[in-house]
């Protein structure tokens, strides 16, 4: 994991457990410290080679944040829940 003041890069697996279900999201490690809040924030995200501009990083309910990857984005990635991705999150 690489961190600077505005950007966080990490490798993760698609899929976040929320209320007993697996959501098609990527969890951002140490996100509350990185963002300085436990509330929803807007970010730019790059997942593998797919750029997601001005998307919401939602709270996970366990003190972290996650970015949702809808079916269209997962098709662009050629990946689904359980697959590994490289992600970069940039503060807005």
Backbone as JSON Lines, residues from 0, in Angstrom:
{"i":0,"aa":"X","n":[0.85,-1.18,0.0],"ca":[0.0,0.0,0.0],"c":[0.89,1.24,0.0]}
{"i":1,"aa":"X","n":[0.58,2.18,-0.9],"ca":[1.33,3.42,-1.0],"c":[0.41,4.58,-0.65]}
{"i":2,"aa":"X","n":[0.91,5.5,0.18],"ca":[0.09,6.61,0.65],"c":[0.85,7.91,0.48]}
{"i":3,"aa":"X","n":[0.18,8.94,-0.05],"ca":[0.69,10.3,0.1],"c":[-0.49,11.14,0.58]}
{"i":4,"aa":"X","n":[-0.32,12.44,0.68],"ca":[-1.36,13.27,1.29],"c":[-2.68,13.24,0.51]}
{"i":5,"aa":"X","n":[-2.63,13.03,-0.79],"ca":[-3.83,13.1,-1.62],"c":[-4.24,11.78,-2.25]}
{"i":6,"aa":"X","n":[-3.34,10.79,-2.24],"ca":[-3.57,9.57,-3.0],"c":[-3.2,8.32,-2.21]}
{"i":7,"aa":"X","n":[-3.99,7.27,-2.39],"ca":[-3.77,6.0,-1.7],"c":[-3.88,4.89,-2.74]}
{"i":8,"aa":"X","n":[-2.83,4.08,-2.87],"ca":[-2.83,2.96,-3.83],"c":[-2.71,1.65,-3.07]}
{"i":9,"aa":"X","n":[-3.46,0.62,-3.51],"ca":[-3.47,-0.65,-2.82],"c":[-4.01,-1.75,-3.72]}
{"i":10,"aa":"X","n":[-3.74,-2.99,-3.35],"ca":[-4.29,-4.16,-4.02],"c":[-5.37,-4.73,-3.1]}
{"i":11,"aa":"X","n":[-6.5,-5.11,-3.68],"ca":[-7.62,-5.6,-2.87],"c":[-8.46,-6.57,-3.68]}
{"i":12,"aa":"X","n":[-9.43,-7.16,-3.03],"ca":[-10.36,-8.09,-3.67],"c":[-11.73,-7.44,-3.76]}
{"i":13,"aa":"X","n":[-12.41,-7.6,-4.89],"ca":[-13.77,-7.08,-5.03],"c":[-14.68,-7.89,-4.11]}
{"i":14,"aa":"X","n":[-15.44,-7.17,-3.28],"ca":[-16.39,-7.82,-2.39],"c":[-16.22,-7.34,-0.96]}
{"i":15,"aa":"X","n":[-17.26,-6.73,-0.42],"ca":[-17.25,-6.24,0.95],"c":[-18.49,-6.79,1.65]}
{"i":16,"aa":"X","n":[-18.28,-7.39,2.83],"ca":[-19.4,-7.92,3.62],"c":[-20.13,-6.77,4.3]}
{"i":17,"aa":"X","n":[-21.42,-6.64,3.99],"ca":[-22.27,-5.6,4.59],"c":[-23.58,-6.26,5.0]}
{"i":18,"aa":"X","n":[-23.86,-6.26,6.29],"ca":[-25.11,-6.82,6.83],"c":[-25.37,-8.24,6.32]}
{"i":19,"aa":"X","n":[-24.34,-9.07,6.31],"ca":[-24.49,-10.47,5.94],"c":[-24.5,-10.75,4.45]}
{"i":20,"aa":"X","n":[-24.33,-9.72,3.62],"ca":[-24.28,-9.89,2.17],"c":[-22.94,-9.4,1.64]}
{"i":21,"aa":"X","n":[-22.53,-9.93,0.49],"ca":[-21.31,-9.46,-0.15],"c":[-21.69,-8.46,-1.24]}
{"i":22,"aa":"X","n":[-21.23,-7.23,-1.09],"ca":[-21.51,-6.17,-2.07],"c":[-20.34,-6.09,-3.04]}
{"i":23,"aa":"X","n":[-20.62,-5.7,-4.28],"ca":[-19.58,-5.58,-5.3],"c":[-18.89,-4.22,-5.16]}
{"i":24,"aa":"X","n":[-18.06,-4.14,-4.15],"ca":[-17.33,-2.91,-3.8],"c":[-15.88,-3.26,-3.52]}
{"i":25,"aa":"X","n":[-15.04,-2.23,-3.51],"ca":[-13.67,-2.4,-3.01],"c":[-13.55,-1.58,-1.74]}
{"i":26,"aa":"X","n":[-13.01,-2.2,-0.7],"ca":[-12.83,-1.51,0.59],"c":[-11.5,-0.77,0.58]}
{"i":27,"aa":"X","n":[-11.51,0.44,1.1],"ca":[-10.32,1.29,1.14],"c":[-9.66,1.11,2.51]}
{"i":28,"aa":"X","n":[-8.43,0.59,2.54],"ca":[-7.77,0.34,3.83],"c":[-7.41,1.65,4.56]}
{"i":29,"aa":"X","n":[-7.56,1.64,5.87],"ca":[-7.21,2.8,6.72],"c":[-7.86,4.09,6.22]}
{"i":30,"aa":"X","n":[-9.09,3.97,5.69],"ca":[-9.72,5.1,5.02],"c":[-10.12,6.24,5.95]}
{"i":31,"aa":"X","n":[-10.57,5.94,7.16],"ca":[-10.99,7.01,8.07],"c":[-9.81,7.92,8.39]}
{"i":32,"aa":"X","n":[-8.63,7.34,8.57],"ca":[-7.43,8.15,8.8],"c":[-7.02,8.92,7.57]}
{"i":33,"aa":"X","n":[-7.11,8.28,6.4],"ca":[-6.74,8.92,5.14],"c":[-7.65,10.11,4.85]}
{"i":34,"aa":"X","n":[-8.97,9.94,5.02],"ca":[-9.93,11.01,4.73],"c":[-10.11,11.96,5.9]}
{"i":35,"aa":"X","n":[-9.78,11.51,7.11],"ca":[-9.98,12.35,8.28],"c":[-11.44,12.4,8.73]}
{"i":36,"aa":"X","n":[-12.25,11.44,8.28],"ca":[-13.66,11.4,8.66],"c":[-14.19,9.98,8.49]}
{"i":37,"aa":"X","n":[-15.26,9.69,9.2],"ca":[-15.95,8.42,9.04],"c":[-17.23,8.58,8.25]}
{"i":38,"aa":"X","n":[-17.38,9.71,7.57],"ca":[-18.57,9.99,6.78],"c":[-18.3,9.75,5.3]}
{"i":39,"aa":"X","n":[-19.37,9.69,4.5],"ca":[-19.23,9.54,3.06],"c":[-18.41,10.7,2.48]}
{"i":40,"aa":"X","n":[-17.57,10.4,1.49],"ca":[-16.76,11.42,0.83],"c":[-16.79,11.17,-0.68]}
{"i":41,"aa":"X","n":[-16.44,12.19,-1.45],"ca":[-16.33,12.07,-2.91],"c":[-14.85,11.87,-3.25]}
{"i":42,"aa":"X","n":[-14.59,10.96,-4.2],"ca":[-13.22,10.64,-4.59],"c":[-13.15,10.41,-6.09]}
{"i":43,"aa":"X","n":[-11.94,10.4,-6.61],"ca":[-11.65,9.85,-7.92],"c":[-11.0,8.5,-7.64]}
{"i":44,"aa":"X","n":[-11.38,7.49,-8.39],"ca":[-10.83,6.15,-8.18],"c":[-10.36,5.59,-9.51]}
{"i":45,"aa":"X","n":[-9.26,4.86,-9.46],"ca":[-8.8,4.11,-10.62],"c":[-8.71,2.66,-10.16]}
{"i":46,"aa":"X","n":[-9.47,1.8,-10.81],"ca":[-9.48,0.38,-10.48],"c":[-8.95,-0.35,-11.71]}
{"i":47,"aa":"X","n":[-7.79,-1.0,-11.54],"ca":[-7.04,-1.5,-12.69],"c":[-6.9,-0.35,-13.68]}
{"i":48,"aa":"X","n":[-7.44,-0.44,-14.88],"ca":[-7.29,0.65,-15.86],"c":[-8.57,1.45,-16.05]}
{"i":49,"aa":"X","n":[-9.55,1.28,-15.17],"ca":[-10.84,1.97,-15.32],"c":[-10.87,3.15,-14.35]}
{"i":50,"aa":"X","n":[-11.07,4.36,-14.91],"ca":[-11.12,5.58,-14.11],"c":[-12.56,5.89,-13.73]}
{"i":51,"aa":"X","n":[-12.78,6.13,-12.44],"ca":[-14.1,6.5,-11.91],"c":[-13.96,7.88,-11.29]}
{"i":52,"aa":"X","n":[-14.55,8.87,-11.94],"ca":[-14.39,10.25,-11.48],"c":[-15.56,10.69,-10.61]}
{"i":53,"aa":"X","n":[-15.23,11.37,-9.52],"ca":[-16.21,11.98,-8.61],"c":[-17.26,10.97,-8.14]}
{"i":54,"aa":"X","n":[-16.8,9.85,-7.61],"ca":[-17.7,8.83,-7.09],"c":[-17.72,8.89,-5.57]}
{"i":55,"aa":"X","n":[-18.76,8.32,-4.98],"ca":[-18.9,8.32,-3.53],"c":[-18.14,7.17,-2.9]}
{"i":56,"aa":"X","n":[-17.37,7.48,-1.87],"ca":[-16.78,6.44,-1.01],"c":[-17.71,6.34,0.18]}
{"i":57,"aa":"X","n":[-18.5,5.26,0.21],"ca":[-19.52,5.08,1.23],"c":[-18.92,4.45,2.48]}
{"i":58,"aa":"X","n":[-19.54,4.73,3.62],"ca":[-19.08,4.1,4.86],"c":[-19.48,2.63,4.85]}
{"i":59,"aa":"X","n":[-18.63,1.79,5.45],"ca":[-18.87,0.35,5.47],"c":[-19.73,-0.09,6.65]}
{"i":60,"aa":"X","n":[-19.83,0.75,7.65],"ca":[-20.54,0.36,8.87],"c":[-19.58,-0.2,9.92]}
{"i":61,"aa":"X","n":[-18.31,-0.4,9.53],"ca":[-17.31,-0.89,10.48],"c":[-16.16,0.1,10.63]}
{"i":62,"aa":"X","n":[-16.41,1.36,10.25],"ca":[-15.4,2.41,10.41],"c":[-14.59,2.71,9.18]}
{"i":63,"aa":"X","n":[-14.83,2.02,8.09],"ca":[-14.08,2.25,6.86],"c":[-14.95,2.81,5.75]}
{"i":64,"aa":"X","n":[-14.4,2.81,4.54],"ca":[-15.1,3.29,3.35],"c":[-14.95,2.26,2.23]}
{"i":65,"aa":"X","n":[-15.88,2.32,1.27],"ca":[-15.84,1.44,0.11],"c":[-16.35,2.19,-1.11]}
{"i":66,"aa":"X","n":[-15.87,1.75,-2.29],"ca":[-16.34,2.29,-3.56],"c":[-17.05,1.18,-4.3]}
{"i":67,"aa":"X","n":[-18.27,1.46,-4.75],"ca":[-19.09,0.47,-5.44],"c":[-18.63,0.29,-6.89]}
{"i":68,"aa":"X","n":[-18.66,-0.96,-7.34],"ca":[-18.34,-1.29,-8.73],"c":[-19.58,-1.93,-9.35]}
{"i":69,"aa":"X","n":[-20.34,-1.15,-10.12],"ca":[-21.57,-1.69,-10.7],"c":[-21.25,-2.69,-11.82]}
{"i":70,"aa":"X","n":[-22.29,-3.31,-12.37],"ca":[-22.1,-4.36,-13.38],"c":[-21.36,-3.84,-14.61]}
{"i":71,"aa":"X","n":[-21.64,-2.62,-15.03],"ca":[-20.97,-2.05,-16.2],"c":[-19.46,-1.92,-15.95]}
{"i":72,"aa":"X","n":[-19.1,-1.45,-14.78],"ca":[-17.68,-1.29,-14.44],"c":[-17.01,-2.66,-14.33]}
{"i":73,"aa":"X","n":[-17.66,-3.62,-13.7],"ca":[-17.09,-4.97,-13.58],"c":[-16.9,-5.6,-14.96]}
{"i":74,"aa":"X","n":[-17.82,-5.33,-15.89],"ca":[-17.68,-5.83,-17.27],"c":[-16.47,-5.19,-17.94]}
{"i":75,"aa":"X","n":[-16.28,-3.87,-17.75],"ca":[-15.11,-3.19,-18.3],"c":[-13.82,-3.78,-17.73]}
{"i":76,"aa":"X","n":[-13.85,-4.13,-16.46],"ca":[-12.67,-4.71,-15.8],"c":[-12.47,-6.17,-16.22]}
{"i":77,"aa":"X","n":[-13.55,-6.83,-16.62],"ca":[-13.5,-8.27,-16.88],"c":[-13.36,-9.05,-15.58]}
{"i":78,"aa":"X","n":[-13.92,-8.49,-14.5],"ca":[-13.77,-9.08,-13.17],"c":[-15.08,-9.04,-12.41]}
{"i":79,"aa":"X","n":[-15.15,-9.82,-11.33],"ca":[-16.36,-9.87,-10.51],"c":[-15.97,-10.08,-9.05]}
{"i":80,"aa":"X","n":[-16.94,-10.26,-8.19],"ca":[-16.7,-10.47,-6.77],"c":[-15.72,-11.63,-6.58]}
{"i":81,"aa":"X","n":[-14.71,-11.41,-5.75],"ca":[-13.69,-12.42,-5.48],"c":[-12.41,-12.24,-6.27]}
{"i":82,"aa":"X","n":[-12.44,-11.36,-7.3],"ca":[-11.25,-11.11,-8.12],"c":[-10.42,-9.98,-7.53]}
{"i":83,"aa":"X","n":[-9.11,-10.06,-7.68],"ca":[-8.19,-9.04,-7.2],"c":[-8.06,-7.89,-8.19]}
{"i":84,"aa":"X","n":[-7.89,-6.68,-7.66],"ca":[-7.7,-5.48,-8.47],"c":[-6.64,-4.59,-7.82]}
{"i":85,"aa":"X","n":[-6.06,-3.73,-8.63],"ca":[-5.19,-2.65,-8.14],"c":[-6.04,-1.39,-8.12]}
{"i":86,"aa":"X","n":[-6.05,-0.67,-7.0],"ca":[-6.88,0.52,-6.87],"c":[-6.05,1.71,-6.41]}
{"i":87,"aa":"X","n":[-6.42,2.87,-6.92],"ca":[-5.85,4.13,-6.47],"c":[-7.0,5.08,-6.17]}
{"i":88,"aa":"X","n":[-7.02,5.62,-4.98],"ca":[-8.06,6.55,-4.54],"c":[-7.41,7.93,-4.39]}
{"i":89,"aa":"X","n":[-8.04,8.95,-4.99],"ca":[-7.54,10.31,-4.9],"c":[-8.6,11.18,-4.26]}
{"i":90,"aa":"X","n":[-8.19,11.94,-3.25],"ca":[-9.11,12.86,-2.59],"c":[-9.55,13.94,-3.57]}
{"i":91,"aa":"X","n":[-10.79,14.41,-3.42],"ca":[-11.3,15.51,-4.26],"c":[-11.31,16.78,-3.44]}
